[in-house]
Amino acid sequence: MEGKSVILTPEQQAAANKALEGFDFRPDLNKVTAKTLVISGKYDGLNPPELGREIASLIPDSTFVEFEKSGHAPNVEEHKYFMELVINFLT
């Protein structure tokens, strides 16, 4: 499945967004003390890269990475790069 994006239908995106209504943890992200990796897929319709960048900007000592060939599931869509990135980040 490497390199294939999973595209959600507008109905699926709306349902997922509705399920997440009311969850806004941004005001507390400055309290995160762990080194943090924020990952976004370029084609993610639920959590687009601009939101990932915003989240990373609110977390001290965070790193943002945008996956160029992924949608919402970079761990599946670009699994080799994902594993390499995470392992390097954790070591």
N, CA, C and O atoms as a CHARMM CRD file, in Angstrom:
* protein
*
  364
    1    1 MET  N      0.81900  -1.19300   0.00000 PROA 1      0.00000
    2    1 MET  CA     0.00000   0.00000   0.00000 PROA 1      0.00000
    3    1 MET  C      0.86700   1.26400   0.00000 PROA 1      0.00000
    4    1 MET  O      0.33600   2.37400   0.01500 PROA 1      0.00000
    5    2 GLU  N      2.16100   1.11100  -0.01600 PROA 2      0.00000
    6    2 GLU  CA     3.08700   2.24300   0.00200 PROA 2      0.00000
    7    2 GLU  C      2.73300   3.23500  -1.10100 PROA 2      0.00000
    8    2 GLU  O      2.59600   2.86300  -2.26600 PROA 2      0.00000
    9    3 GLY  N      2.58600   4.51700  -0.71500 PROA 3      0.00000
   10    3 GLY  CA     2.35700   5.55400  -1.68600 PROA 3      0.00000
   11    3 GLY  C      0.90500   5.76400  -2.07800 PROA 3      0.00000
   12    3 GLY  O      0.61300   6.70600  -2.81500 PROA 3      0.00000
   13    4 LYS  N     -0.01800   4.92700  -1.61600 PROA 4      0.00000
   14    4 LYS  CA    -1.42300   5.09700  -1.94700 PROA 4      0.00000
   15    4 LYS  C     -2.12000   5.84800  -0.82500 PROA 4      0.00000
   16    4 LYS  O     -1.96900   5.51200   0.34900 PROA 4      0.00000
   17    5 SER  N     -2.87800   6.86000  -1.19300 PROA 5      0.00000
   18    5 SER  CA    -3.62900   7.62200  -0.21400 PROA 5      0.00000
   19    5 SER  C     -5.03600   7.05700  -0.10000 PROA 5      0.00000
   20    5 SER  O     -5.63000   6.61800  -1.08400 PROA 5      0.00000
   21    6 VAL  N     -5.54900   7.08000   1.11100 PROA 6      0.00000
   22    6 VAL  CA    -6.92700   6.69900   1.34300 PROA 6      0.00000
   23    6 VAL  C     -7.72700   7.98900   1.39600 PROA 6      0.00000
   24    6 VAL  O     -7.53100   8.80500   2.29600 PROA 6      0.00000
   25    7 ILE  N     -8.61100   8.17500   0.45600 PROA 7      0.00000
   26    7 ILE  CA    -9.40500   9.38600   0.37700 PROA 7      0.00000
   27    7 ILE  C    -10.77300   9.11000   0.98400 PROA 7      0.00000
   28    7 ILE  O    -11.47900   8.18800   0.57600 PROA 7      0.00000
   29    8 LEU  N    -11.13000   9.92900   1.96600 PROA 8      0.00000
   30    8 LEU  CA   -12.45200   9.80000   2.57000 PROA 8      0.00000
   31    8 LEU  C    -13.47200  10.54100   1.72100 PROA 8      0.00000
   32    8 LEU  O    -13.17500  11.57400   1.12100 PROA 8      0.00000
   33    9 THR  N    -14.67500   9.99400   1.68500 PROA 9      0.00000
   34    9 THR  CA   -15.75400  10.69800   1.00000 PROA 9      0.00000
   35    9 THR  C    -16.13500  11.91900   1.83400 PROA 9      0.00000
   36    9 THR  O    -15.82200  11.97500   3.02300 PROA 9      0.00000
   37   10 PRO  N    -16.79800  12.88600   1.23100 PROA 10     0.00000
   38   10 PRO  CA   -17.24900  14.03800   2.01700 PROA 10     0.00000
   39   10 PRO  C    -18.12100  13.62500   3.20700 PROA 10     0.00000
   40   10 PRO  O    -18.05300  14.24200   4.27000 PROA 10     0.00000
   41   11 GLU  N    -18.92700  12.60000   3.03200 PROA 11     0.00000
   42   11 GLU  CA   -19.77800  12.11900   4.12200 PROA 11     0.00000
   43   11 GLU  C    -18.93400  11.54400   5.26000 PROA 11     0.00000
   44   11 GLU  O    -19.22200  11.78500   6.43200 PROA 11     0.00000
   45   12 GLN  N    -17.88700  10.77900   4.91200 PROA 12     0.00000
   46   12 GLN  CA   -16.99900  10.20900   5.93300 PROA 12     0.00000
   47   12 GLN  C    -16.23500  11.31500   6.65600 PROA 12     0.00000
   48   12 GLN  O    -16.06600  11.25600   7.87400 PROA 12     0.00000
   49   13 GLN  N    -15.77900  12.31400   5.92300 PROA 13     0.00000
   50   13 GLN  CA   -15.08500  13.43200   6.55100 PROA 13     0.00000
   51   13 GLN  C    -16.00800  14.18500   7.50100 PROA 13     0.00000
   52   13 GLN  O    -15.60000  14.56200   8.59900 PROA 13     0.00000
   53   14 ALA  N    -17.25000  14.40400   7.08000 PROA 14     0.00000
   54   14 ALA  CA   -18.21600  15.10900   7.92900 PROA 14     0.00000
   55   14 ALA  C    -18.50500  14.31500   9.19700 PROA 14     0.00000
   56   14 ALA  O    -18.58200  14.89100  10.28300 PROA 14     0.00000
   57   15 ALA  N    -18.66600  12.99900   9.07300 PROA 15     0.00000
   58   15 ALA  CA   -18.92700  12.15000  10.23700 PROA 15     0.00000
   59   15 ALA  C    -17.74300  12.17200  11.20600 PROA 15     0.00000
   60   15 ALA  O    -17.93500  12.25500  12.41900 PROA 15     0.00000
   61   16 ALA  N    -16.54400  12.10000  10.68100 PROA 16     0.00000
   62   16 ALA  CA   -15.35100  12.13200  11.53600 PROA 16     0.00000
   63   16 ALA  C    -15.21200  13.48900  12.22200 PROA 16     0.00000
   64   16 ALA  O    -14.89700  13.55400  13.41000 PROA 16     0.00000
   65   17 ASN  N    -15.44300  14.55900  11.49000 PROA 17     0.00000
   66   17 ASN  CA   -15.37100  15.89100  12.08700 PROA 17     0.00000
   67   17 ASN  C    -16.43400  16.07200  13.16300 PROA 17     0.00000
   68   17 ASN  O    -16.16400  16.68700  14.19400 PROA 17     0.00000
   69   18 LYS  N    -17.63100  15.55100  12.94300 PROA 18     0.00000
   70   18 LYS  CA   -18.71300  15.64800  13.93400 PROA 18     0.00000
   71   18 LYS  C    -18.32100  14.90600  15.20900 PROA 18     0.00000
   72   18 LYS  O    -18.59900  15.37500  16.31300 PROA 18     0.00000
   73   19 ALA  N    -17.67800  13.75500  15.06100 PROA 19     0.00000
   74   19 ALA  CA   -17.27200  12.96400  16.22700 PROA 19     0.00000
   75   19 ALA  C    -16.24800  13.70500  17.07500 PROA 19     0.00000
   76   19 ALA  O    -16.14100  13.45400  18.27500 PROA 19     0.00000
   77   20 LEU  N    -15.50600  14.60200  16.47200 PROA 20     0.00000
   78   20 LEU  CA   -14.45100  15.32600  17.18400 PROA 20     0.00000
   79   20 LEU  C    -14.88200  16.70700  17.67400 PROA 20     0.00000
   80   20 LEU  O    -14.08800  17.42200  18.28600 PROA 20     0.00000
   81   21 GLU  N    -16.12200  17.08200  17.41200 PROA 21     0.00000
   82   21 GLU  CA   -16.60100  18.40400  17.84800 PROA 21     0.00000
   83   21 GLU  C    -16.42600  18.56200  19.35800 PROA 21     0.00000
   84   21 GLU  O    -16.68200  17.63500  20.12600 PROA 21     0.00000
   85   22 GLY  N    -15.99800  19.71900  19.75500 PROA 22     0.00000
   86   22 GLY  CA   -15.85800  20.01500  21.17700 PROA 22     0.00000
   87   22 GLY  C    -14.50700  19.63000  21.76500 PROA 22     0.00000
   88   22 GLY  O    -14.21100  20.00200  22.90100 PROA 22     0.00000
   89   23 PHE  N    -13.68400  18.90200  21.03100 PROA 23     0.00000
   90   23 PHE  CA   -12.36300  18.53700  21.52100 PROA 23     0.00000
   91   23 PHE  C    -11.36000  19.58100  21.05500 PROA 23     0.00000
   92   23 PHE  O    -10.98500  19.61100  19.88300 PROA 23     0.00000
   93   24 ASP  N    -10.93800  20.41700  21.95400 PROA 24     0.00000
   94   24 ASP  CA    -9.93100  21.42100  21.62400 PROA 24     0.00000
   95   24 ASP  C     -8.94800  21.49800  22.78400 PROA 24     0.00000
   96   24 ASP  O     -9.19800  22.15500  23.79400 PROA 24     0.00000
   97   25 PHE  N     -7.83900  20.82000  22.61400 PROA 25     0.00000
   98   25 PHE  CA    -6.82800  20.76900  23.65900 PROA 25     0.00000
   99   25 PHE  C     -5.71600  21.79000  23.44100 PROA 25     0.00000
  100   25 PHE  O     -4.72500  21.79600  24.17200 PROA 25     0.00000
  101   26 ARG  N     -5.87700  22.65300  22.44100 PROA 26     0.00000
  102   26 ARG  CA    -4.80900  23.60900  22.12100 PROA 26     0.00000
  103   26 ARG  C     -4.37900  24.47500  23.31100 PROA 26     0.00000
  104   26 ARG  O     -3.18400  24.72200  23.48100 PROA 26     0.00000
  105   27 PRO  N     -5.32300  24.94300  24.13800 PROA 27     0.00000
  106   27 PRO  CA    -4.88900  25.78700  25.25800 PROA 27     0.00000
  107   27 PRO  C     -3.94100  25.09200  26.24200 PROA 27     0.00000
  108   27 PRO  O     -3.19400  25.76000  26.95700 PROA 27     0.00000
  109   28 ASP  N     -3.96800  23.76300  26.27900 PROA 28     0.00000
  110   28 ASP  CA    -3.12600  23.01700  27.22400 PROA 28     0.00000
  111   28 ASP  C     -1.85300  22.43900  26.60400 PROA 28     0.00000
  112   28 ASP  O     -1.03800  21.84800  27.31200 PROA 28     0.00000
  113   29 LEU  N     -1.67700  22.59900  25.30900 PROA 29     0.00000
  114   29 LEU  CA    -0.52300  21.97500  24.65500 PROA 29     0.00000
  115   29 LEU  C      0.81300  22.54000  25.12700 PROA 29     0.00000
  116   29 LEU  O      1.83300  21.85700  25.03900 PROA 29     0.00000
  117   30 ASN  N      0.82600  23.75600  25.62000 PROA 30     0.00000
  118   30 ASN  CA     2.07500  24.32900  26.12600 PROA 30     0.00000
  119   30 ASN  C      2.55200  23.62800  27.39500 PROA 30     0.00000
  120   30 ASN  O      3.67900  23.84800  27.83800 PROA 30     0.00000
  121   31 LYS  N      1.70500  22.79200  27.97800 PROA 31     0.00000
  122   31 LYS  CA     2.05300  22.04600  29.19000 PROA 31     0.00000
  123   31 LYS  C      2.77200  20.72400  28.88100 PROA 31     0.00000
  124   31 LYS  O      3.29500  20.07700  29.78800 PROA 31     0.00000
  125   32 VAL  N      2.79600  20.32800  27.61700 PROA 32     0.00000
  126   32 VAL  CA     3.45500  19.07900  27.23500 PROA 32     0.00000
  127   32 VAL  C      4.95600  19.24300  27.46400 PROA 32     0.00000
  128   32 VAL  O      5.57200  20.18700  26.97100 PROA 32     0.00000
  129   33 THR  N      5.53100  18.31100  28.21900 PROA 33     0.00000
  130   33 THR  CA     6.96400  18.40700  28.52700 PROA 33     0.00000
  131   33 THR  C      7.80900  17.39000  27.77300 PROA 33     0.00000
  132   33 THR  O      9.03700  17.48500  27.77000 PROA 33     0.00000
  133   34 ALA  N      7.17300  16.43000  27.14100 PROA 34     0.00000
  134   34 ALA  CA     7.91400  15.41100  26.39300 PROA 34     0.00000
  135   34 ALA  C      8.28100  15.92800  25.00800 PROA 34     0.00000
  136   34 ALA  O      7.52100  16.67000  24.38600 PROA 34     0.00000
  137   35 LYS  N      9.45100  15.52600  24.53700 PROA 35     0.00000
  138   35 LYS  CA     9.82100  15.79800  23.15500 PROA 35     0.00000
  139   35 LYS  C      8.73400  15.15500  22.28800 PROA 35     0.00000
  140   35 LYS  O      8.38700  13.99200  22.49900 PROA 35     0.00000
  141   36 THR  N      8.19700  15.89000  21.32300 PROA 36     0.00000
  142   36 THR  CA     6.99700  15.44600  20.60500 PROA 36     0.00000
  143   36 THR  C      7.19800  15.47900  19.10100 PROA 36     0.00000
  144   36 THR  O      7.77300  16.42300  18.55900 PROA 36     0.00000
  145   37 LEU  N      6.72000  14.43600  18.43000 PROA 37     0.00000
  146   37 LEU  CA     6.73100  14.35600  16.97700 PROA 37     0.00000
  147   37 LEU  C      5.29300  14.48600  16.49000 PROA 37     0.00000
  148   37 LEU  O      4.43200  13.68900  16.86400 PROA 37     0.00000
  149   38 VAL  N      5.03500  15.48900  15.65600 PROA 38     0.00000
  150   38 VAL  CA     3.70700  15.70300  15.07900 PROA 38     0.00000
  151   38 VAL  C      3.81700  15.37700  13.59500 PROA 38     0.00000
  152   38 VAL  O      4.65600  15.93200  12.88600 PROA 38     0.00000
  153   39 ILE  N      2.95500  14.46600  13.13400 PROA 39     0.00000
  154   39 ILE  CA     2.99500  13.98700  11.75600 PROA 39     0.00000
  155   39 ILE  C      1.66800  14.30300  11.07700 PROA 39     0.00000
  156   39 ILE  O      0.60000  14.09900  11.65400 PROA 39     0.00000
  157   40 SER  N      1.74600  14.80000   9.85100 PROA 40     0.00000
  158   40 SER  CA     0.55000  15.02900   9.03700 PROA 40     0.00000
  159   40 SER  C      0.79000  14.49600   7.63900 PROA 40     0.00000
  160   40 SER  O      1.90300  14.55100   7.11800 PROA 40     0.00000
  161   41 GLY  N     -0.27300  13.97900   7.04100 PROA 41     0.00000
  162   41 GLY  CA    -0.22700  13.59500   5.63900 PROA 41     0.00000
  163   41 GLY  C     -0.66500  14.76500   4.77600 PROA 41     0.00000
  164   41 GLY  O     -1.63400  15.45200   5.10200 PROA 41     0.00000
  165   42 LYS  N      0.02600  14.99100   3.70300 PROA 42     0.00000
  166   42 LYS  CA    -0.25300  16.12000   2.81100 PROA 42     0.00000
  167   42 LYS  C     -1.71100  16.15300   2.35400 PROA 42     0.00000
  168   42 LYS  O     -2.27300  17.23100   2.15600 PROA 42     0.00000
  169   43 TYR  N     -2.32600  14.98400   2.18400 PROA 43     0.00000
  170   43 TYR  CA    -3.67800  14.90200   1.64200 PROA 43     0.00000
  171   43 TYR  C     -4.71500  14.54400   2.70800 PROA 43     0.00000
  172   43 TYR  O     -5.78700  14.03500   2.38000 PROA 43     0.00000
  173   44 ASP  N     -4.40900  14.80300   3.96000 PROA 44     0.00000
  174   44 ASP  CA    -5.31800  14.47500   5.05900 PROA 44     0.00000
  175   44 ASP  C     -6.46000  15.48200   5.09600 PROA 44     0.00000
  176   44 ASP  O     -6.23900  16.67200   5.32100 PROA 44     0.00000
  177   45 GLY  N     -7.67600  15.00500   4.87500 PROA 45     0.00000
  178   45 GLY  CA    -8.85000  15.86800   4.90800 PROA 45     0.00000
  179   45 GLY  C     -9.39200  16.10200   6.30500 PROA 45     0.00000
  180   45 GLY  O    -10.15300  17.04600   6.52200 PROA 45     0.00000
  181   46 LEU  N     -9.01100  15.25400   7.26400 PROA 46     0.00000
  182   46 LEU  CA    -9.48300  15.41100   8.64200 PROA 46     0.00000
  183   46 LEU  C     -8.57800  16.32100   9.44800 PROA 46     0.00000
  184   46 LEU  O     -9.04900  17.21300  10.15400 PROA 46     0.00000
  185   47 ASN  N     -7.29200  16.09700   9.34300 PROA 47     0.00000
  186   47 ASN  CA    -6.29000  16.88300  10.07300 PROA 47     0.00000
  187   47 ASN  C     -5.21700  17.31700   9.08600 PROA 47     0.00000
  188   47 ASN  O     -4.13800  16.72600   9.03800 PROA 47     0.00000
  189   48 PRO  N     -5.50700  18.34000   8.30400 PROA 48     0.00000
  190   48 PRO  CA    -4.55500  18.76300   7.28000 PROA 48     0.00000
  191   48 PRO  C     -3.25700  19.29400   7.87400 PROA 48     0.00000
  192   48 PRO  O     -3.21500  19.67200   9.04500 PROA 48     0.00000
  193   49 PRO  N     -2.20700  19.32300   7.07300 PROA 49     0.00000
  194   49 PRO  CA    -0.89500  19.75000   7.56300 PROA 49     0.00000
  195   49 PRO  C     -0.89000  21.10400   8.25300 PROA 49     0.00000
  196   49 PRO  O     -0.13200  21.30600   9.20200 PROA 49     0.00000
  197   50 GLU  N     -1.71000  22.02600   7.80200 PROA 50     0.00000
  198   50 GLU  CA    -1.70500  23.33400   8.46800 PROA 50     0.00000
  199   50 GLU  C     -2.12800  23.21400   9.93200 PROA 50     0.00000
  200   50 GLU  O     -1.65100  23.97300  10.77600 PROA 50     0.00000
  201   51 LEU  N     -3.02000  22.26800  10.24100 PROA 51     0.00000
  202   51 LEU  CA    -3.39700  22.03600  11.64200 PROA 51     0.00000
  203   51 LEU  C     -2.26600  21.34000  12.39700 PROA 51     0.00000
  204   51 LEU  O     -2.02500  21.63600  13.56700 PROA 51     0.00000
  205   52 GLY  N     -1.57900  20.42300  11.73500 PROA 52     0.00000
  206   52 GLY  CA    -0.42800  19.77300  12.36100 PROA 52     0.00000
  207   52 GLY  C      0.65900  20.77200  12.69900 PROA 52     0.00000
  208   52 GLY  O      1.26800  20.70300  13.76600 PROA 52     0.00000
  209   53 ARG  N      0.90100  21.70700  11.78000 PROA 53     0.00000
  210   53 ARG  CA     1.89400  22.75700  12.04000 PROA 53     0.00000
  211   53 ARG  C      1.47200  23.61200  13.23300 PROA 53     0.00000
  212   53 ARG  O      2.29900  23.97500  14.06900 PROA 53     0.00000
  213   54 GLU  N      0.18900  23.92700  13.30300 PROA 54     0.00000
  214   54 GLU  CA    -0.31100  24.72300  14.43300 PROA 54     0.00000
  215   54 GLU  C     -0.10200  23.97300  15.75000 PROA 54     0.00000
  216   54 GLU  O      0.37100  24.55200  16.72800 PROA 54     0.00000
  217   55 ILE  N     -0.45400  22.69200  15.77200 PROA 55     0.00000
  218   55 ILE  CA    -0.28300  21.87800  16.98400 PROA 55     0.00000
  219   55 ILE  C      1.19400  21.86900  17.38700 PROA 55     0.00000
  220   55 ILE  O      1.52600  22.09100  18.55200 PROA 55     0.00000
  221   56 ALA  N      2.06600  21.61500  16.42700 PROA 56     0.00000
  222   56 ALA  CA     3.50200  21.57700  16.72700 PROA 56     0.00000
  223   56 ALA  C      3.99800  22.92200  17.25500 PROA 56     0.00000
  224   56 ALA  O      4.87000  22.96400  18.12300 PROA 56     0.00000
  225   57 SER  N      3.45700  24.00000  16.74400 PROA 57     0.00000
  226   57 SER  CA     3.89800  25.32100  17.20300 PROA 57     0.00000
  227   57 SER  C      3.49000  25.58900  18.65100 PROA 57     0.00000
  228   57 SER  O      4.09000  26.43400  19.31600 PROA 57     0.00000
  229   58 LEU  N      2.48700  24.88600  19.13800 PROA 58     0.00000
  230   58 LEU  CA     1.98900  25.08400  20.50300 PROA 58     0.00000
  231   58 LEU  C      2.65000  24.15800  21.52700 PROA 58     0.00000
  232   58 LEU  O      2.48600  24.34800  22.73200 PROA 58     0.00000
  233   59 ILE  N      3.39000  23.16600  21.05500 PROA 59     0.00000
  234   59 ILE  CA     4.04800  22.20700  21.94300 PROA 59     0.00000
  235   59 ILE  C      5.54300  22.52700  21.99300 PROA 59     0.00000
  236   59 ILE  O      6.22300  22.49100  20.96800 PROA 59     0.00000
  237   60 PRO  N      6.05200  22.84000  23.18800 PROA 60     0.00000
  238   60 PRO  CA     7.49500  23.09400  23.29500 PROA 60     0.00000
  239   60 PRO  C      8.28900  21.84900  22.88900 PROA 60     0.00000
  240   60 PRO  O      7.84900  20.72700  23.13800 PROA 60     0.00000
  241   61 ASP  N      9.42600  22.03600  22.28300 PROA 61     0.00000
  242   61 ASP  CA    10.32100  20.94300  21.87900 PROA 61     0.00000
  243   61 ASP  C      9.62100  19.92000  20.98500 PROA 61     0.00000
  244   61 ASP  O      9.77100  18.71200  21.17300 PROA 61     0.00000
  245   62 SER  N      8.85600  20.41500  20.01300 PROA 62     0.00000
  246   62 SER  CA     8.18300  19.51000  19.08900 PROA 62     0.00000
  247   62 SER  C      8.80800  19.60200  17.70200 PROA 62     0.00000
  248   62 SER  O      9.45800  20.58500  17.34700 PROA 62     0.00000
  249   63 THR  N      8.58700  18.54400  16.93800 PROA 63     0.00000
  250   63 THR  CA     9.05300  18.46800  15.55900 PROA 63     0.00000
  251   63 THR  C      7.85400  18.15900  14.68700 PROA 63     0.00000
  252   63 THR  O      7.06000  17.27800  15.01600 PROA 63     0.00000
  253   64 PHE  N      7.71100  18.87200  13.57900 PROA 64     0.00000
  254   64 PHE  CA     6.61800  18.62800  12.64000 PROA 64     0.00000
  255   64 PHE  C      7.17200  18.01000  11.36200 PROA 64     0.00000
  256   64 PHE  O      8.18000  18.47200  10.82800 PROA 64     0.00000
  257   65 VAL  N      6.50100  16.95400  10.87000 PROA 65     0.00000
  258   65 VAL  CA     6.88600  16.32900   9.60400 PROA 65     0.00000
  259   65 VAL  C      5.62100  16.11900   8.77600 PROA 65     0.00000
  260   65 VAL  O      4.63000  15.57000   9.25700 PROA 65     0.00000
  261   66 GLU  N      5.67400  16.56400   7.52900 PROA 66     0.00000
  262   66 GLU  CA     4.57000  16.35100   6.59400 PROA 66     0.00000
  263   66 GLU  C      4.94900  15.22400   5.63700 PROA 66     0.00000
  264   66 GLU  O      5.98800  15.28100   4.98000 PROA 66     0.00000
  265   67 PHE  N      4.10500  14.20700   5.56500 PROA 67     0.00000
  266   67 PHE  CA     4.30400  13.09700   4.63900 PROA 67     0.00000
  267   67 PHE  C      3.71000  13.48300   3.29200 PROA 67     0.00000
  268   67 PHE  O      2.52600  13.80700   3.19900 PROA 67     0.00000
  269   68 GLU  N      4.52400  13.45000   2.26300 PROA 68     0.00000
  270   68 GLU  CA     4.15700  13.96100   0.94200 PROA 68     0.00000
  271   68 GLU  C      3.19200  13.07500   0.15100 PROA 68     0.00000
  272   68 GLU  O      2.53000  13.56300  -0.76500 PROA 68     0.00000
  273   69 LYS  N      3.09700  11.78800   0.48200 PROA 69     0.00000
  274   69 LYS  CA     2.27400  10.87300  -0.31400 PROA 69     0.00000
  275   69 LYS  C      1.12300  10.28400   0.49300 PROA 69     0.00000
  276   69 LYS  O      0.54100   9.27800   0.08900 PROA 69     0.00000
  277   70 SER  N      0.78900  10.88900   1.61600 PROA 70     0.00000
  278   70 SER  CA    -0.20200  10.30300   2.52300 PROA 70     0.00000
  279   70 SER  C     -1.41300  11.18800   2.72200 PROA 70     0.00000
  280   70 SER  O     -1.38900  12.39900   2.50800 PROA 70     0.00000
  281   71 GLY  N     -2.48400  10.51200   3.14800 PROA 71     0.00000
  282   71 GLY  CA    -3.67200  11.19000   3.62600 PROA 71     0.00000
  283   71 GLY  C     -3.67100  11.11600   5.14500 PROA 71     0.00000
  284   71 GLY  O     -2.74200  11.59900   5.79200 PROA 71     0.00000
  285   72 HSD  N     -4.70800  10.51300   5.71400 PROA 72     0.00000
  286   72 HSD  CA    -4.87300  10.47800   7.16600 PROA 72     0.00000
  287   72 HSD  C     -4.07000   9.36300   7.84300 PROA 72     0.00000
  288   72 HSD  O     -3.99000   9.33300   9.07100 PROA 72     0.00000
  289   73 ALA  N     -3.48400   8.46300   7.08400 PROA 73     0.00000
  290   73 ALA  CA    -2.80700   7.30800   7.69000 PROA 73     0.00000
  291   73 ALA  C     -1.38800   7.12400   7.16800 PROA 73     0.00000
  292   73 ALA  O     -1.11300   6.13400   6.49000 PROA 73     0.00000
  293   74 PRO  N     -0.47400   8.05500   7.46600 PROA 74     0.00000
  294   74 PRO  CA     0.90200   7.89300   7.00200 PROA 74     0.00000
  295   74 PRO  C      1.54700   6.60500   7.48700 PROA 74     0.00000
  296   74 PRO  O      2.41200   6.05400   6.80600 PROA 74     0.00000
  297   75 ASN  N      1.14100   6.11800   8.65100 PROA 75     0.00000
  298   75 ASN  CA     1.70900   4.86800   9.16900 PROA 75     0.00000
  299   75 ASN  C      1.36700   3.67900   8.28300 PROA 75     0.00000
  300   75 ASN  O      2.06600   2.66600   8.31900 PROA 75     0.00000
  301   76 VAL  N      0.31000   3.78300   7.49100 PROA 76     0.00000
  302   76 VAL  CA    -0.07700   2.72300   6.56100 PROA 76     0.00000
  303   76 VAL  C      0.36600   3.08200   5.14300 PROA 76     0.00000
  304   76 VAL  O      0.91200   2.24600   4.42200 PROA 76     0.00000
  305   77 GLU  N      0.12800   4.32300   4.75500 PROA 77     0.00000
  306   77 GLU  CA     0.34900   4.74500   3.38300 PROA 77     0.00000
  307   77 GLU  C      1.82400   4.89900   3.02200 PROA 77     0.00000
  308   77 GLU  O      2.20900   4.68700   1.87200 PROA 77     0.00000
  309   78 GLU  N      2.63800   5.26200   3.98800 PROA 78     0.00000
  310   78 GLU  CA     4.09300   5.36900   3.78500 PROA 78     0.00000
  311   78 GLU  C      4.79600   4.69600   4.95400 PROA 78     0.00000
  312   78 GLU  O      5.63200   5.29600   5.62900 PROA 78     0.00000
  313   79 HSD  N      4.43800   3.43800   5.17800 PROA 79     0.00000
  314   79 HSD  CA     4.86200   2.74500   6.40400 PROA 79     0.00000
  315   79 HSD  C      6.38200   2.65600   6.57700 PROA 79     0.00000
  316   79 HSD  O      6.87000   2.75800   7.70200 PROA 79     0.00000
  317   80 LYS  N      7.13100   2.47200   5.50700 PROA 80     0.00000
  318   80 LYS  CA     8.59200   2.37100   5.64900 PROA 80     0.00000
  319   80 LYS  C      9.18400   3.68800   6.13600 PROA 80     0.00000
  320   80 LYS  O      9.99800   3.70800   7.05900 PROA 80     0.00000
  321   81 TYR  N      8.77100   4.78200   5.51300 PROA 81     0.00000
  322   81 TYR  CA     9.26900   6.10000   5.93500 PROA 81     0.00000
  323   81 TYR  C      8.78600   6.41700   7.35700 PROA 81     0.00000
  324   81 TYR  O      9.53700   6.96100   8.16700 PROA 81     0.00000
  325   82 PHE  N      7.53900   6.07600   7.64700 PROA 82     0.00000
  326   82 PHE  CA     6.98600   6.30700   8.97800 PROA 82     0.00000
  327   82 PHE  C      7.82300   5.60000  10.04300 PROA 82     0.00000
  328   82 PHE  O      8.20700   6.21300  11.03900 PROA 82     0.00000
  329   83 MET  N      8.10400   4.32900   9.83800 PROA 83     0.00000
  330   83 MET  CA     8.87500   3.55700  10.81500 PROA 83     0.00000
  331   83 MET  C     10.28300   4.12300  10.97200 PROA 83     0.00000
  332   83 MET  O     10.78100   4.23500  12.09200 PROA 83     0.00000
  333   84 GLU  N     10.92500   4.47900   9.87000 PROA 84     0.00000
  334   84 GLU  CA    12.26100   5.04800   9.93000 PROA 84     0.00000
  335   84 GLU  C     12.24000   6.36700  10.71000 PROA 84     0.00000
  336   84 GLU  O     13.10000   6.60200  11.55800 PROA 84     0.00000
  337   85 LEU  N     11.27800   7.20500  10.42700 PROA 85     0.00000
  338   85 LEU  CA    11.16200   8.49800  11.10000 PROA 85     0.00000
  339   85 LEU  C     10.94100   8.32800  12.59700 PROA 85     0.00000
  340   85 LEU  O     11.61500   8.96800  13.40400 PROA 85     0.00000
  341   86 VAL  N     10.00900   7.47700  12.96600 PROA 86     0.00000
  342   86 VAL  CA     9.68700   7.27900  14.38400 PROA 86     0.00000
  343   86 VAL  C     10.86700   6.66700  15.13700 PROA 86     0.00000
  344   86 VAL  O     11.20200   7.10500  16.23700 PROA 86     0.00000
  345   87 ILE  N     11.48600   5.66800  14.54800 PROA 87     0.00000
  346   87 ILE  CA    12.64600   5.04100  15.20300 PROA 87     0.00000
  347   87 ILE  C     13.76400   6.05100  15.39100 PROA 87     0.00000
  348   87 ILE  O     14.36600   6.11600  16.46300 PROA 87     0.00000
  349   88 ASN  N     14.04900   6.84400  14.35700 PROA 88     0.00000
  350   88 ASN  CA    15.08900   7.88200  14.48800 PROA 88     0.00000
  351   88 ASN  C     14.71700   8.92000  15.53800 PROA 88     0.00000
  352   88 ASN  O     15.57700   9.39000  16.28300 PROA 88     0.00000
  353   89 PHE  N     13.45400   9.27300  15.59800 PROA 89     0.00000
  354   89 PHE  CA    13.00800  10.26000  16.57900 PROA 89     0.00000
  355   89 PHE  C     13.16200   9.73600  18.00400 PROA 89     0.00000
  356   89 PHE  O     13.52400  10.48300  18.91200 PROA 89     0.00000
  357   90 LEU  N     12.88700   8.46000  18.18800 PROA 90     0.00000
  358   90 LEU  CA    12.93300   7.88400  19.53700 PROA 90     0.00000
  359   90 LEU  C     14.33900   7.52300  20.01400 PROA 90     0.00000
  360   90 LEU  O     14.55400   7.31000  21.20800 PROA 90     0.00000
  361   91 THR  N     15.30400   7.45300  19.08200 PROA 91     0.00000
  362   91 THR  CA    16.66000   7.07400  19.50500 PROA 91     0.00000
  363   91 THR  C     17.58800   8.24600  19.65800 PROA 91     0.00000
  364   91 THR  O     18.75500   8.06800  20.00800 PROA 91     0.00000
